[in-house]
């Protein structure tokens, strides 16, 4: 019996035998994983000189300070809008027309935003297929139905794109924009399996997922310099990584 990710380090496992004895298998060194040994990914940390590393850290620190200062007022405004959207009841009234006046708040923002969010969600992801393709050459036109079927199955069953997009669509309705990112994700781990003759237990690698995956990024976790119309023109884009 195996409990994946039971060890303190992410990616490790813990095994329990019939007598209740627990054996922990810590996460392997990142440089010795099957993906790294096959040469699919570069080393986790690039080898650079100490002087370059110091100057890079200074450059990043300065950009982070500048962007945090630029976004501080905007994030305060977003926070106030979220409080209004959720119709949070104030503890104290700024103006009390009479003693014992109600502190209930009518969620006017949510009454307008939620129906638009529902229309966007249904209008985009209830299409069949969600994405359509048009061949620009005669020799690839017959391939388009197969491409559409593949992409539709991939986004629905592997990417879970509708589930990923729903909170970002709501954020777009409330704040006017949304952010997605695409990464190459490979979810690989070891499992215990019986040998073909069922006499021994072997450790074999198993791949849960391998390929491009889409993630939504909360606007409050992404910072980039203002006055740029295209993300490719930005000198830097910073995403806050939340570990808990």
CNS distance restraints for C-alpha pairs under 8 A (distance, minus, plus):
assign (resid   1 and name CA) (resid  15 and name CA) 6.08 0.50 0.50
assign (resid   1 and name CA) (resid  16 and name CA) 5.96 0.50 0.50
assign (resid   1 and name CA) (resid  17 and name CA) 6.86 0.50 0.50
assign (resid   2 and name CA) (resid  13 and name CA) 7.11 0.50 0.50
assign (resid   2 and name CA) (resid  14 and name CA) 6.14 0.50 0.50
assign (resid   2 and name CA) (resid  15 and name CA) 4.78 0.50 0.50
assign (resid   2 and name CA) (resid  16 and name CA) 6.72 0.50 0.50
assign (resid   2 and name CA) (resid 191 and name CA) 7.82 0.50 0.50
assign (resid   2 and name CA) (resid 192 and name CA) 7.66 0.50 0.50
assign (resid   3 and name CA) (resid  13 and name CA) 5.80 0.50 0.50
assign (resid   3 and name CA) (resid  14 and name CA) 5.30 0.50 0.50
assign (resid   3 and name CA) (resid  15 and name CA) 6.21 0.50 0.50
assign (resid   4 and name CA) (resid  11 and name CA) 7.44 0.50 0.50
assign (resid   4 and name CA) (resid  12 and name CA) 6.65 0.50 0.50
assign (resid   4 and name CA) (resid  13 and name CA) 4.50 0.50 0.50
assign (resid   4 and name CA) (resid  14 and name CA) 6.52 0.50 0.50
assign (resid   5 and name CA) (resid   9 and name CA) 7.63 0.50 0.50
assign (resid   5 and name CA) (resid  10 and name CA) 5.96 0.50 0.50
assign (resid   5 and name CA) (resid  11 and name CA) 5.22 0.50 0.50
assign (resid   5 and name CA) (resid  12 and name CA) 4.88 0.50 0.50
assign (resid   5 and name CA) (resid  13 and name CA) 4.69 0.50 0.50
assign (resid   5 and name CA) (resid  14 and name CA) 7.28 0.50 0.50
assign (resid   6 and name CA) (resid  12 and name CA) 6.36 0.50 0.50
assign (resid   6 and name CA) (resid  13 and name CA) 4.72 0.50 0.50
assign (resid   6 and name CA) (resid  14 and name CA) 5.11 0.50 0.50
assign (resid   6 and name CA) (resid  24 and name CA) 7.64 0.50 0.50
assign (resid   7 and name CA) (resid  11 and name CA) 7.71 0.50 0.50
assign (resid   7 and name CA) (resid  12 and name CA) 4.98 0.50 0.50
assign (resid   7 and name CA) (resid  13 and name CA) 5.06 0.50 0.50
assign (resid   7 and name CA) (resid  14 and name CA) 5.82 0.50 0.50
assign (resid   7 and name CA) (resid  24 and name CA) 5.90 0.50 0.50
assign (resid   7 and name CA) (resid  25 and name CA) 6.62 0.50 0.50
assign (resid   7 and name CA) (resid  26 and name CA) 5.90 0.50 0.50
assign (resid   7 and name CA) (resid  27 and name CA) 7.65 0.50 0.50
assign (resid   8 and name CA) (resid  12 and name CA) 7.26 0.50 0.50
assign (resid   8 and name CA) (resid  26 and name CA) 7.41 0.50 0.50
assign (resid   9 and name CA) (resid  26 and name CA) 6.23 0.50 0.50
assign (resid   9 and name CA) (resid  27 and name CA) 5.74 0.50 0.50
assign (resid  10 and name CA) (resid  27 and name CA) 6.28 0.50 0.50
assign (resid  11 and name CA) (resid  26 and name CA) 7.54 0.50 0.50
assign (resid  11 and name CA) (resid  27 and name CA) 5.04 0.50 0.50
assign (resid  11 and name CA) (resid  28 and name CA) 7.84 0.50 0.50
assign (resid  11 and name CA) (resid 189 and name CA) 7.42 0.50 0.50
assign (resid  12 and name CA) (resid  24 and name CA) 7.62 0.50 0.50
assign (resid  12 and name CA) (resid  25 and name CA) 5.56 0.50 0.50
assign (resid  12 and name CA) (resid  26 and name CA) 4.51 0.50 0.50
assign (resid  12 and name CA) (resid  27 and name CA) 4.04 0.50 0.50
assign (resid  12 and name CA) (resid  28 and name CA) 7.44 0.50 0.50
assign (resid  13 and name CA) (resid  24 and name CA) 6.01 0.50 0.50
assign (resid  13 and name CA) (resid  25 and name CA) 5.13 0.50 0.50
assign (resid  13 and name CA) (resid  26 and name CA) 6.51 0.50 0.50
assign (resid  13 and name CA) (resid  27 and name CA) 7.50 0.50 0.50
assign (resid  14 and name CA) (resid  22 and name CA) 6.58 0.50 0.50
assign (resid  14 and name CA) (resid  23 and name CA) 5.56 0.50 0.50
assign (resid  14 and name CA) (resid  24 and name CA) 4.30 0.50 0.50
assign (resid  14 and name CA) (resid  25 and name CA) 5.80 0.50 0.50
assign (resid  15 and name CA) (resid  22 and name CA) 5.51 0.50 0.50
assign (resid  15 and name CA) (resid  23 and name CA) 5.10 0.50 0.50
assign (resid  15 and name CA) (resid  24 and name CA) 6.34 0.50 0.50
assign (resid  15 and name CA) (resid  25 and name CA) 7.82 0.50 0.50
assign (resid  16 and name CA) (resid  20 and name CA) 5.67 0.50 0.50
assign (resid  16 and name CA) (resid  21 and name CA) 5.43 0.50 0.50
assign (resid  16 and name CA) (resid  22 and name CA) 4.48 0.50 0.50
assign (resid  16 and name CA) (resid  23 and name CA) 6.40 0.50 0.50
assign (resid  17 and name CA) (resid  21 and name CA) 5.59 0.50 0.50
assign (resid  17 and name CA) (resid  22 and name CA) 6.84 0.50 0.50
assign (resid  28 and name CA) (resid  32 and name CA) 6.79 0.50 0.50
assign (resid  28 and name CA) (resid  33 and name CA) 6.55 0.50 0.50
assign (resid  29 and name CA) (resid  33 and name CA) 6.63 0.50 0.50
assign (resid  30 and name CA) (resid  36 and name CA) 7.33 0.50 0.50
assign (resid  30 and name CA) (resid  44 and name CA) 7.73 0.50 0.50
assign (resid  31 and name CA) (resid  36 and name CA) 5.81 0.50 0.50
assign (resid  31 and name CA) (resid  37 and name CA) 7.39 0.50 0.50
assign (resid  31 and name CA) (resid  43 and name CA) 7.15 0.50 0.50
assign (resid  31 and name CA) (resid  44 and name CA) 7.78 0.50 0.50
assign (resid  32 and name CA) (resid  36 and name CA) 6.17 0.50 0.50
assign (resid  32 and name CA) (resid  37 and name CA) 6.13 0.50 0.50
assign (resid  33 and name CA) (resid  37 and name CA) 6.19 0.50 0.50
assign (resid  34 and name CA) (resid  38 and name CA) 6.11 0.50 0.50
assign (resid  35 and name CA) (resid  39 and name CA) 6.60 0.50 0.50
assign (resid  35 and name CA) (resid  40 and name CA) 5.79 0.50 0.50
assign (resid  35 and name CA) (resid  41 and name CA) 6.89 0.50 0.50
assign (resid  36 and name CA) (resid  40 and name CA) 6.08 0.50 0.50
assign (resid  36 and name CA) (resid  41 and name CA) 5.87 0.50 0.50
assign (resid  36 and name CA) (resid  42 and name CA) 7.48 0.50 0.50
assign (resid  36 and name CA) (resid  43 and name CA) 7.68 0.50 0.50
assign (resid  48 and name CA) (resid  52 and name CA) 6.39 0.50 0.50
assign (resid  48 and name CA) (resid  53 and name CA) 6.49 0.50 0.50
assign (resid  49 and name CA) (resid  53 and name CA) 6.25 0.50 0.50
assign (resid  50 and name CA) (resid  54 and name CA) 6.23 0.50 0.50
assign (resid  51 and name CA) (resid  55 and name CA) 6.26 0.50 0.50
assign (resid  52 and name CA) (resid  56 and name CA) 5.98 0.50 0.50
assign (resid  53 and name CA) (resid  57 and name CA) 6.20 0.50 0.50
assign (resid  54 and name CA) (resid  58 and name CA) 6.29 0.50 0.50
assign (resid  55 and name CA) (resid  59 and name CA) 6.11 0.50 0.50
assign (resid  56 and name CA) (resid  60 and name CA) 6.17 0.50 0.50
assign (resid  57 and name CA) (resid  61 and name CA) 6.00 0.50 0.50
assign (resid  58 and name CA) (resid  62 and name CA) 6.16 0.50 0.50
assign (resid  59 and name CA) (resid  63 and name CA) 6.31 0.50 0.50
assign (resid  60 and name CA) (resid  64 and name CA) 6.08 0.50 0.50
assign (resid  61 and name CA) (resid  65 and name CA) 6.19 0.50 0.50
assign (resid  62 and name CA) (resid  66 and name CA) 6.18 0.50 0.50
assign (resid  63 and name CA) (resid  67 and name CA) 6.05 0.50 0.50
assign (resid  64 and name CA) (resid  68 and name CA) 5.95 0.50 0.50
assign (resid  64 and name CA) (resid 238 and name CA) 7.88 0.50 0.50
assign (resid  65 and name CA) (resid  69 and name CA) 6.19 0.50 0.50
assign (resid  66 and name CA) (resid  70 and name CA) 6.20 0.50 0.50
assign (resid  67 and name CA) (resid  71 and name CA) 6.02 0.50 0.50
assign (resid  67 and name CA) (resid 223 and name CA) 6.41 0.50 0.50
assign (resid  67 and name CA) (resid 224 and name CA) 6.80 0.50 0.50
assign (resid  67 and name CA) (resid 225 and name CA) 6.75 0.50 0.50
assign (resid  68 and name CA) (resid  72 and name CA) 5.85 0.50 0.50
assign (resid  68 and name CA) (resid 223 and name CA) 7.81 0.50 0.50
assign (resid  69 and name CA) (resid  73 and name CA) 7.94 0.50 0.50
assign (resid  70 and name CA) (resid  74 and name CA) 7.79 0.50 0.50
assign (resid  71 and name CA) (resid  75 and name CA) 5.93 0.50 0.50
assign (resid  71 and name CA) (resid 223 and name CA) 7.45 0.50 0.50
assign (resid  72 and name CA) (resid  76 and name CA) 6.29 0.50 0.50
assign (resid  73 and name CA) (resid  77 and name CA) 6.29 0.50 0.50
assign (resid  74 and name CA) (resid  78 and name CA) 6.22 0.50 0.50
assign (resid  75 and name CA) (resid  79 and name CA) 6.06 0.50 0.50
assign (resid  75 and name CA) (resid 220 and name CA) 6.72 0.50 0.50
assign (resid  76 and name CA) (resid  80 and name CA) 6.30 0.50 0.50
assign (resid  77 and name CA) (resid  81 and name CA) 6.24 0.50 0.50
assign (resid  78 and name CA) (resid  82 and name CA) 6.15 0.50 0.50
assign (resid  78 and name CA) (resid 175 and name CA) 7.81 0.50 0.50
assign (resid  79 and name CA) (resid  83 and name CA) 6.31 0.50 0.50
assign (resid  80 and name CA) (resid  84 and name CA) 6.32 0.50 0.50
assign (resid  81 and name CA) (resid  85 and name CA) 6.08 0.50 0.50
assign (resid  82 and name CA) (resid  86 and name CA) 6.14 0.50 0.50
assign (resid  83 and name CA) (resid  87 and name CA) 6.05 0.50 0.50
assign (resid  83 and name CA) (resid  88 and name CA) 5.70 0.50 0.50
assign (resid  84 and name CA) (resid  88 and name CA) 6.65 0.50 0.50
assign (resid  84 and name CA) (resid 107 and name CA) 6.99 0.50 0.50
assign (resid  84 and name CA) (resid 109 and name CA) 6.92 0.50 0.50
assign (resid  85 and name CA) (resid 107 and name CA) 6.02 0.50 0.50
assign (resid  85 and name CA) (resid 108 and name CA) 7.42 0.50 0.50
assign (resid  85 and name CA) (resid 109 and name CA) 5.12 0.50 0.50
assign (resid  85 and name CA) (resid 110 and name CA) 5.24 0.50 0.50
assign (resid  86 and name CA) (resid 107 and name CA) 6.56 0.50 0.50
assign (resid  86 and name CA) (resid 110 and name CA) 7.11 0.50 0.50
assign (resid  87 and name CA) (resid 105 and name CA) 5.34 0.50 0.50
assign (resid  87 and name CA) (resid 106 and name CA) 6.27 0.50 0.50
assign (resid  87 and name CA) (resid 107 and name CA) 4.96 0.50 0.50
assign (resid  88 and name CA) (resid 105 and name CA) 6.88 0.50 0.50
assign (resid  89 and name CA) (resid 103 and name CA) 6.19 0.50 0.50
assign (resid  89 and name CA) (resid 104 and name CA) 5.88 0.50 0.50
assign (resid  89 and name CA) (resid 105 and name CA) 6.01 0.50 0.50
assign (resid  90 and name CA) (resid 103 and name CA) 6.59 0.50 0.50
assign (resid  91 and name CA) (resid 103 and name CA) 7.88 0.50 0.50
assign (resid  93 and name CA) (resid 103 and name CA) 6.95 0.50 0.50
assign (resid  96 and name CA) (resid 101 and name CA) 6.43 0.50 0.50
assign (resid  97 and name CA) (resid 101 and name CA) 6.77 0.50 0.50
assign (resid 107 and name CA) (resid 111 and name CA) 6.22 0.50 0.50
assign (resid 108 and name CA) (resid 112 and name CA) 6.56 0.50 0.50
assign (resid 109 and name CA) (resid 113 and name CA) 6.03 0.50 0.50
assign (resid 110 and name CA) (resid 114 and name CA) 5.57 0.50 0.50
assign (resid 111 and name CA) (resid 115 and name CA) 7.14 0.50 0.50
assign (resid 112 and name CA) (resid 116 and name CA) 6.92 0.50 0.50
assign (resid 113 and name CA) (resid 117 and name CA) 6.18 0.50 0.50
assign (resid 113 and name CA) (resid 170 and name CA) 7.51 0.50 0.50
assign (resid 113 and name CA) (resid 173 and name CA) 6.16 0.50 0.50
assign (resid 113 and name CA) (resid 174 and name CA) 6.49 0.50 0.50
assign (resid 114 and name CA) (resid 118 and name CA) 6.20 0.50 0.50
assign (resid 114 and name CA) (resid 170 and name CA) 7.49 0.50 0.50
assign (resid 115 and name CA) (resid 119 and name CA) 6.23 0.50 0.50
assign (resid 116 and name CA) (resid 120 and name CA) 6.19 0.50 0.50
assign (resid 116 and name CA) (resid 173 and name CA) 7.06 0.50 0.50
assign (resid 117 and name CA) (resid 121 and name CA) 6.12 0.50 0.50
assign (resid 117 and name CA) (resid 169 and name CA) 6.37 0.50 0.50
assign (resid 117 and name CA) (resid 170 and name CA) 5.43 0.50 0.50
assign (resid 117 and name CA) (resid 173 and name CA) 6.43 0.50 0.50
assign (resid 118 and name CA) (resid 122 and name CA) 6.10 0.50 0.50
assign (resid 119 and name CA) (resid 123 and name CA) 5.65 0.50 0.50
assign (resid 120 and name CA) (resid 124 and name CA) 5.97 0.50 0.50
assign (resid 120 and name CA) (resid 169 and name CA) 7.40 0.50 0.50
assign (resid 121 and name CA) (resid 125 and name CA) 5.97 0.50 0.50
assign (resid 121 and name CA) (resid 126 and name CA) 7.75 0.50 0.50
assign (resid 121 and name CA) (resid 162 and name CA) 7.66 0.50 0.50
assign (resid 121 and name CA) (resid 166 and name CA) 6.71 0.50 0.50
assign (resid 121 and name CA) (resid 169 and name CA) 7.36 0.50 0.50
assign (resid 122 and name CA) (resid 126 and name CA) 5.13 0.50 0.50
assign (resid 122 and name CA) (resid 127 and name CA) 7.97 0.50 0.50
assign (resid 123 and name CA) (resid 127 and name CA) 6.87 0.50 0.50
assign (resid 124 and name CA) (resid 130 and name CA) 6.68 0.50 0.50
assign (resid 125 and name CA) (resid 130 and name CA) 5.74 0.50 0.50
assign (resid 125 and name CA) (resid 162 and name CA) 6.48 0.50 0.50
assign (resid 126 and name CA) (resid 130 and name CA) 7.07 0.50 0.50
assign (resid 129 and name CA) (resid 148 and name CA) 7.02 0.50 0.50
assign (resid 129 and name CA) (resid 149 and name CA) 7.54 0.50 0.50
assign (resid 129 and name CA) (resid 152 and name CA) 6.06 0.50 0.50
assign (resid 130 and name CA) (resid 152 and name CA) 6.51 0.50 0.50
assign (resid 131 and name CA) (resid 148 and name CA) 6.75 0.50 0.50
assign (resid 131 and name CA) (resid 151 and name CA) 7.43 0.50 0.50
assign (resid 131 and name CA) (resid 152 and name CA) 6.86 0.50 0.50
assign (resid 132 and name CA) (resid 148 and name CA) 6.02 0.50 0.50
assign (resid 133 and name CA) (resid 144 and name CA) 6.13 0.50 0.50
assign (resid 133 and name CA) (resid 147 and name CA) 7.66 0.50 0.50
assign (resid 133 and name CA) (resid 148 and name CA) 6.48 0.50 0.50
assign (resid 134 and name CA) (resid 141 and name CA) 7.19 0.50 0.50
assign (resid 134 and name CA) (resid 144 and name CA) 6.72 0.50 0.50
assign (resid 135 and name CA) (resid 140 and name CA) 5.83 0.50 0.50
assign (resid 135 and name CA) (resid 141 and name CA) 4.71 0.50 0.50
assign (resid 135 and name CA) (resid 144 and name CA) 6.53 0.50 0.50
assign (resid 136 and name CA) (resid 140 and name CA) 7.54 0.50 0.50
assign (resid 136 and name CA) (resid 141 and name CA) 7.30 0.50 0.50
assign (resid 137 and name CA) (resid 141 and name CA) 6.45 0.50 0.50
assign (resid 138 and name CA) (resid 142 and name CA) 7.93 0.50 0.50
assign (resid 140 and name CA) (resid 144 and name CA) 6.92 0.50 0.50
assign (resid 143 and name CA) (resid 147 and name CA) 6.33 0.50 0.50
assign (resid 144 and name CA) (resid 148 and name CA) 6.05 0.50 0.50
assign (resid 145 and name CA) (resid 149 and name CA) 6.17 0.50 0.50
assign (resid 146 and name CA) (resid 150 and name CA) 6.16 0.50 0.50
assign (resid 147 and name CA) (resid 151 and name CA) 6.17 0.50 0.50
assign (resid 148 and name CA) (resid 152 and name CA) 5.98 0.50 0.50
assign (resid 149 and name CA) (resid 153 and name CA) 6.16 0.50 0.50
assign (resid 150 and name CA) (resid 154 and name CA) 6.06 0.50 0.50
assign (resid 151 and name CA) (resid 155 and name CA) 6.05 0.50 0.50
assign (resid 152 and name CA) (resid 156 and name CA) 6.06 0.50 0.50
assign (resid 153 and name CA) (resid 157 and name CA) 5.80 0.50 0.50
assign (resid 153 and name CA) (resid 158 and name CA) 7.62 0.50 0.50
assign (resid 154 and name CA) (resid 158 and name CA) 5.21 0.50 0.50
assign (resid 154 and name CA) (resid 159 and name CA) 6.30 0.50 0.50
assign (resid 155 and name CA) (resid 159 and name CA) 4.64 0.50 0.50
assign (resid 155 and name CA) (resid 160 and name CA) 5.82 0.50 0.50
assign (resid 155 and name CA) (resid 161 and name CA) 5.52 0.50 0.50
assign (resid 156 and name CA) (resid 160 and name CA) 5.10 0.50 0.50
assign (resid 156 and name CA) (resid 161 and name CA) 6.24 0.50 0.50
assign (resid 156 and name CA) (resid 162 and name CA) 7.42 0.50 0.50
assign (resid 159 and name CA) (resid 213 and name CA) 5.98 0.50 0.50
assign (resid 159 and name CA) (resid 214 and name CA) 6.54 0.50 0.50
assign (resid 160 and name CA) (resid 164 and name CA) 6.29 0.50 0.50
assign (resid 161 and name CA) (resid 165 and name CA) 5.86 0.50 0.50
assign (resid 161 and name CA) (resid 214 and name CA) 7.34 0.50 0.50
assign (resid 162 and name CA) (resid 166 and name CA) 6.03 0.50 0.50
assign (resid 163 and name CA) (resid 167 and name CA) 7.92 0.50 0.50
assign (resid 164 and name CA) (resid 168 and name CA) 7.52 0.50 0.50
assign (resid 164 and name CA) (resid 214 and name CA) 7.69 0.50 0.50
assign (resid 164 and name CA) (resid 215 and name CA) 6.62 0.50 0.50
assign (resid 164 and name CA) (resid 216 and name CA) 6.26 0.50 0.50
assign (resid 165 and name CA) (resid 169 and name CA) 5.96 0.50 0.50
assign (resid 165 and name CA) (resid 216 and name CA) 6.69 0.50 0.50
assign (resid 166 and name CA) (resid 170 and name CA) 6.42 0.50 0.50
assign (resid 167 and name CA) (resid 171 and name CA) 6.23 0.50 0.50
assign (resid 168 and name CA) (resid 172 and name CA) 6.12 0.50 0.50
assign (resid 168 and name CA) (resid 178 and name CA) 5.72 0.50 0.50
assign (resid 168 and name CA) (resid 179 and name CA) 7.27 0.50 0.50
assign (resid 168 and name CA) (resid 216 and name CA) 6.41 0.50 0.50
assign (resid 168 and name CA) (resid 217 and name CA) 7.63 0.50 0.50
assign (resid 168 and name CA) (resid 218 and name CA) 7.27 0.50 0.50
assign (resid 169 and name CA) (resid 173 and name CA) 6.28 0.50 0.50
assign (resid 169 and name CA) (resid 178 and name CA) 6.98 0.50 0.50
assign (resid 170 and name CA) (resid 174 and name CA) 6.32 0.50 0.50
assign (resid 171 and name CA) (resid 175 and name CA) 5.83 0.50 0.50
assign (resid 171 and name CA) (resid 176 and name CA) 7.36 0.50 0.50
assign (resid 171 and name CA) (resid 177 and name CA) 7.07 0.50 0.50
assign (resid 171 and name CA) (resid 178 and name CA) 6.45 0.50 0.50
assign (resid 172 and name CA) (resid 176 and name CA) 4.57 0.50 0.50
assign (resid 172 and name CA) (resid 177 and name CA) 4.35 0.50 0.50
assign (resid 172 and name CA) (resid 178 and name CA) 5.14 0.50 0.50
assign (resid 173 and name CA) (resid 177 and name CA) 7.50 0.50 0.50
assign (resid 178 and name CA) (resid 217 and name CA) 7.62 0.50 0.50
assign (resid 178 and name CA) (resid 218 and name CA) 7.59 0.50 0.50
assign (resid 178 and name CA) (resid 219 and name CA) 6.79 0.50 0.50
assign (resid 179 and name CA) (resid 216 and name CA) 6.06 0.50 0.50
assign (resid 179 and name CA) (resid 217 and name CA) 5.34 0.50 0.50
assign (resid 179 and name CA) (resid 218 and name CA) 7.02 0.50 0.50
assign (resid 179 and name CA) (resid 219 and name CA) 6.93 0.50 0.50
assign (resid 180 and name CA) (resid 214 and name CA) 6.82 0.50 0.50
assign (resid 180 and name CA) (resid 215 and name CA) 5.70 0.50 0.50
assign (resid 180 and name CA) (resid 216 and name CA) 4.44 0.50 0.50
assign (resid 180 and name CA) (resid 217 and name CA) 5.65 0.50 0.50
assign (resid 181 and name CA) (resid 214 and name CA) 5.81 0.50 0.50
assign (resid 181 and name CA) (resid 215 and name CA) 5.41 0.50 0.50
assign (resid 181 and name CA) (resid 216 and name CA) 6.39 0.50 0.50
assign (resid 181 and name CA) (resid 217 and name CA) 7.17 0.50 0.50
assign (resid 182 and name CA) (resid 212 and name CA) 6.42 0.50 0.50
assign (resid 182 and name CA) (resid 213 and name CA) 5.60 0.50 0.50
assign (resid 182 and name CA) (resid 214 and name CA) 4.59 0.50 0.50
assign (resid 182 and name CA) (resid 215 and name CA) 6.35 0.50 0.50
assign (resid 183 and name CA) (resid 212 and name CA) 5.56 0.50 0.50
assign (resid 183 and name CA) (resid 213 and name CA) 5.52 0.50 0.50
assign (resid 183 and name CA) (resid 214 and name CA) 6.62 0.50 0.50
assign (resid 183 and name CA) (resid 215 and name CA) 7.91 0.50 0.50
assign (resid 184 and name CA) (resid 210 and name CA) 7.42 0.50 0.50
assign (resid 184 and name CA) (resid 211 and name CA) 5.38 0.50 0.50
assign (resid 184 and name CA) (resid 212 and name CA) 4.39 0.50 0.50
assign (resid 184 and name CA) (resid 213 and name CA) 6.14 0.50 0.50
assign (resid 185 and name CA) (resid 209 and name CA) 7.12 0.50 0.50
assign (resid 185 and name CA) (resid 210 and name CA) 5.68 0.50 0.50
assign (resid 185 and name CA) (resid 211 and name CA) 5.58 0.50 0.50
assign (resid 185 and name CA) (resid 212 and name CA) 5.96 0.50 0.50
assign (resid 185 and name CA) (resid 213 and name CA) 6.14 0.50 0.50
assign (resid 186 and name CA) (resid 207 and name CA) 7.39 0.50 0.50
assign (resid 186 and name CA) (resid 208 and name CA) 7.63 0.50 0.50
assign (resid 186 and name CA) (resid 209 and name CA) 5.48 0.50 0.50
assign (resid 186 and name CA) (resid 210 and name CA) 4.26 0.50 0.50
assign (resid 186 and name CA) (resid 211 and name CA) 6.50 0.50 0.50
assign (resid 187 and name CA) (resid 207 and name CA) 5.82 0.50 0.50
assign (resid 187 and name CA) (resid 208 and name CA) 5.30 0.50 0.50
assign (resid 187 and name CA) (resid 209 and name CA) 5.06 0.50 0.50
assign (resid 187 and name CA) (resid 210 and name CA) 6.39 0.50 0.50
assign (resid 188 and name CA) (resid 205 and name CA) 6.84 0.50 0.50
assign (resid 188 and name CA) (resid 206 and name CA) 5.71 0.50 0.50
assign (resid 188 and name CA) (resid 207 and name CA) 4.37 0.50 0.50
assign (resid 188 and name CA) (resid 208 and name CA) 6.04 0.50 0.50
assign (resid 188 and name CA) (resid 209 and name CA) 7.30 0.50 0.50
assign (resid 189 and name CA) (resid 205 and name CA) 5.64 0.50 0.50
assign (resid 189 and name CA) (resid 206 and name CA) 5.59 0.50 0.50
assign (resid 189 and name CA) (resid 207 and name CA) 6.61 0.50 0.50
assign (resid 190 and name CA) (resid 203 and name CA) 6.13 0.50 0.50
assign (resid 190 and name CA) (resid 204 and name CA) 5.48 0.50 0.50
assign (resid 190 and name CA) (resid 205 and name CA) 4.38 0.50 0.50
assign (resid 190 and name CA) (resid 206 and name CA) 5.92 0.50 0.50
assign (resid 191 and name CA) (resid 203 and name CA) 5.62 0.50 0.50
assign (resid 191 and name CA) (resid 204 and name CA) 5.66 0.50 0.50
assign (resid 191 and name CA) (resid 205 and name CA) 6.35 0.50 0.50
assign (resid 191 and name CA) (resid 206 and name CA) 6.79 0.50 0.50
assign (resid 192 and name CA) (resid 201 and name CA) 6.26 0.50 0.50
assign (resid 192 and name CA) (resid 202 and name CA) 5.57 0.50 0.50
assign (resid 192 and name CA) (resid 203 and name CA) 4.80 0.50 0.50
assign (resid 192 and name CA) (resid 204 and name CA) 6.50 0.50 0.50
assign (resid 193 and name CA) (resid 201 and name CA) 5.44 0.50 0.50
assign (resid 193 and name CA) (resid 202 and name CA) 5.34 0.50 0.50
assign (resid 193 and name CA) (resid 203 and name CA) 6.45 0.50 0.50
assign (resid 193 and name CA) (resid 204 and name CA) 7.04 0.50 0.50
assign (resid 194 and name CA) (resid 198 and name CA) 5.18 0.50 0.50
assign (resid 194 and name CA) (resid 199 and name CA) 6.98 0.50 0.50
assign (resid 194 and name CA) (resid 200 and name CA) 5.77 0.50 0.50
assign (resid 194 and name CA) (resid 201 and name CA) 4.48 0.50 0.50
assign (resid 194 and name CA) (resid 202 and name CA) 6.03 0.50 0.50
assign (resid 195 and name CA) (resid 199 and name CA) 6.33 0.50 0.50
assign (resid 195 and name CA) (resid 200 and name CA) 5.51 0.50 0.50
assign (resid 195 and name CA) (resid 201 and name CA) 5.97 0.50 0.50
assign (resid 195 and name CA) (resid 202 and name CA) 6.34 0.50 0.50
assign (resid 217 and name CA) (resid 221 and name CA) 6.83 0.50 0.50
assign (resid 217 and name CA) (resid 222 and name CA) 7.03 0.50 0.50
assign (resid 218 and name CA) (resid 222 and name CA) 6.77 0.50 0.50
assign (resid 219 and name CA) (resid 223 and name CA) 7.83 0.50 0.50
assign (resid 221 and name CA) (resid 239 and name CA) 5.45 0.50 0.50
assign (resid 221 and name CA) (resid 240 and name CA) 4.81 0.50 0.50
assign (resid 221 and name CA) (resid 241 and name CA) 7.52 0.50 0.50
assign (resid 222 and name CA) (resid 237 and name CA) 7.22 0.50 0.50
assign (resid 222 and name CA) (resid 238 and name CA) 5.66 0.50 0.50
assign (resid 222 and name CA) (resid 239 and name CA) 4.42 0.50 0.50
assign (resid 222 and name CA) (resid 240 and name CA) 6.31 0.50 0.50
assign (resid 223 and name CA) (resid 237 and name CA) 5.93 0.50 0.50
assign (resid 223 and name CA) (resid 238 and name CA) 5.14 0.50 0.50
assign (resid 223 and name CA) (resid 239 and name CA) 6.42 0.50 0.50
assign (resid 224 and name CA) (resid 234 and name CA) 7.03 0.50 0.50
assign (resid 224 and name CA) (resid 236 and name CA) 6.22 0.50 0.50
assign (resid 224 and name CA) (resid 237 and name CA) 4.66 0.50 0.50
assign (resid 224 and name CA) (resid 238 and name CA) 6.29 0.50 0.50
assign (resid 225 and name CA) (resid 234 and name CA) 6.73 0.50 0.50
assign (resid 225 and name CA) (resid 235 and name CA) 7.79 0.50 0.50
assign (resid 225 and name CA) (resid 236 and name CA) 7.35 0.50 0.50
assign (resid 225 and name CA) (resid 237 and name CA) 7.63 0.50 0.50
assign (resid 228 and name CA) (resid 233 and name CA) 6.67 0.50 0.50
assign (resid 228 and name CA) (resid 234 and name CA) 6.36 0.50 0.50
assign (resid 229 and name CA) (resid 233 and name CA) 7.67 0.50 0.50
assign (resid 230 and name CA) (resid 234 and name CA) 7.07 0.50 0.50
